[in-house]
Amino acid sequence: MRAGSATRPDEVWERATDGFNRWVAGDPAGLDDLVAVMTPVLWHVVRAYRLPETATEDVVQTTWLALVNRRAS
């Protein structure tokens, strides 16, 4: 299965959990998988607030940066 191609909601969360746990355990590819799975979800949530596309991109990017920065601290 290709990253980001999950169709069932439970599969999305399982893949997100797996990616996150692998990343926390030290596997950088886990973060890649987490981003691939969850970026579409984040995108839809942010767009639901009717932000313009450029603002949505900024919010999604800032969300990922906050996660990485928090993990590093």
FENFEN-V724275 format. One record per residue. RES is the residue in one small letter. OMEGA is omega in whole degrees, -180 to 180 (* if undefined). Layout:
res=RES omega=OMEGA
res=RES omega=OMEGA
This chain:
res=m omega=-179
res=r omega=177
res=a omega=177
res=g omega=-176
res=s omega=-180
res=a omega=-179
res=t omega=180
res=r omega=180
res=p omega=-180
res=d omega=178
res=e omega=178
res=v omega=-177
res=w omega=177
res=e omega=180
res=r omega=178
res=a omega=179
res=t omega=179
res=d omega=179
res=g omega=180
res=f omega=-179
res=n omega=178
res=r omega=180
res=w omega=180
res=v omega=180
res=a omega=175
res=g omega=180
res=d omega=-178
res=p omega=178
res=a omega=177
res=g omega=178
res=l omega=177
res=d omega=180
res=d omega=178
res=l omega=180
res=v omega=-179
res=a omega=-177
res=v omega=-171
res=m omega=180
res=t omega=177
res=p omega=178
res=v omega=178
res=l omega=-179
res=w omega=-178
res=h omega=179
res=v omega=-178
res=v omega=180
res=r omega=178
res=a omega=176
res=y omega=176
res=r omega=175
res=l omega=174
res=p omega=-176
res=e omega=-179
res=t omega=177
res=a omega=177
res=t omega=177
res=e omega=180
res=d omega=-179
res=v omega=-180
res=v omega=179
res=q omega=180
res=t omega=177
res=t omega=179
res=w omega=178
res=l omega=179
res=a omega=178
res=l omega=-179
res=v omega=180
res=n omega=180
res=r omega=179
res=r omega=-177
res=a omega=-176
res=s omega=*
